[in-house]
Amino acid sequence: MGHYDRLSALDSSFLELEDHNTHMHVAVALLFEPGPLATREGSLDMERIRAYIESRLHEIPRYRQRLAYIPIEDHPVWVDDPRFNIFYHVRHACLPRPGSIRQLKRLCGRLLSQKLDRTKPLWEIWIVEGIEDGRFALVAKAHHCMVDGAGGADLLAALLSPTQETTFEPGVPWLPRRAPTSSELVWGELERRVTGMGSLIARSARALARPGPLLRATRETASGLMESFANALVPASDTPLNPDIGPHRRFDWFRLDLEQVKHVKRHYDVTVNDVALATVAGAVRRFLQLRGLTSLDDIDFRALIPVNMRATGDHALGNHVSQMLAHLPVEERDPAKRIRTVSETVGRLKHSHQIEATELFEELSNWTATTLLSSVSRAAAARRAFNMVVTNVPGPQLPLHLLGAPLRDLYPMVPLFSNQALGIALFSYDGSLYWGINADWDEVPDLHAFVDAIDASFEELYRTCAPPKSAVARAQA
């Protein structure tokens, strides 16, 4: 039988949510010093970079697979691409020297505006040289059906190294496996359903043998489902950040010192993610006021927060996330009250069984109508169940290199849903917290003002904390 891997209901939902204006790819922009990758002529050794990336693909086999579909139910599967061509996926671009960071951001926005070709493996890497100070960028795109935020971090781990090693072994010879025929796909799906039904019956029997825990878990999950659907049925407030969007994107970024973020974390006894969400709330407040919303007392501004559900050591591609819908206290004027409210809200959500309910709903979608999850997701977006996505992925706190070239900055990107003109992704790396802000080109022409609002919001929050002891010691000295 031919080889294939079936997409989960969550993975396939990102394919179904995509349309002409809504691009469901994630991305990251990495800035490097050229180091040993610079040639004598001052350009980059693209042949070497491309060969290195190809040599690492055996660790991420999904990157040599394309989509196929099961007949009748039309559910997507992964099959090996016999026409895989590394030159199609690893591309070379150059800014007019010396290219500015603003020009690089514009190029990133243009790349984010282009959908991936579904007839090929759903990823691209653009190597961009000609940036001021001799730097170069690596801009990587992958469809959300392939990878989530934590999985994207694993991809970086496959390409980057904590050492300055400049040599590499040639890639493992790759021979594509035969794709299944239509009849094999149909029979494989029937077998999956029969096997799954047997597993479900066995699990149900084990659960019924212990009715107490079963009833308790059922009540908790039902409570989580009711809360999730109740939030989804009542629209969040309509704001200037929630129009119908177009296909074109702007991309901007910002960096915070992670030690300063952790200082705020320690002062308020919260998490780094709480600090980030409170900063977002303050930035949204400032930005909406700039847009003319003078009264924010009654606003219900909600963020969709992905939650990593991977077990330690789980490096599988695909999406392994749940999600929470959290009210952000945009209405709160006091930054200290704002961060306490965020911490209380997130803490309550973590104990509300929303996450377990979301997991159960995804599992039911896998065994029933696979379009169920995408239909609910599309309806939630259409009803404006949330105003923006805010995702935060912890990364390595040590310097990384690409064939000896030092990685200096790393800015992630989250896709926009149909009526959301702005989304925020965060990634921590080597002592910094990096913010990537994706926005609709037409609806947020003042994206720089939002970046300034993030800076001002964090500074306002930071000033509410006592200075670190080291700073006090220096002042006394």
Protein Blocks (a to p, Z undefined) as FASTA:
>chain_A
ZZdddddfklmmmmmmpcfklccbdcddddddfklmbcfkopacfklmmmmmmmmmmmmm
mlmcccdddehjlpacddddfkbcfklmmccddddddddfklmmmmmmmmmmpccdfkbc
cbdddddehiehhiacddddddfklpcfklmmmmmmmmpcfbfcfbdcdddddddddddd
fklmmmmmmmmmmmmmmmmmmmmmmmmmmmmlmmmmmmmmmmmmmmmmmmmmpccdddfk
lcccdfbdcdddddddfklmmmmmmmnopafklmmmmmmmmmmmmmmmmnopablklpcc
dddddddfbdehiacecjdddddddddffkbmblklmmmmmmmmmmmmmmnommmmmmmm
mmmmmmmcfklmmmmmmmmmmnopafbdcddddddfbdcdeehiacfbdcddddddfklc
bdcddddeehiacddddddfklmmmlmmmmmmmmmmmmmmmmmpccdfklmmmmmZZ
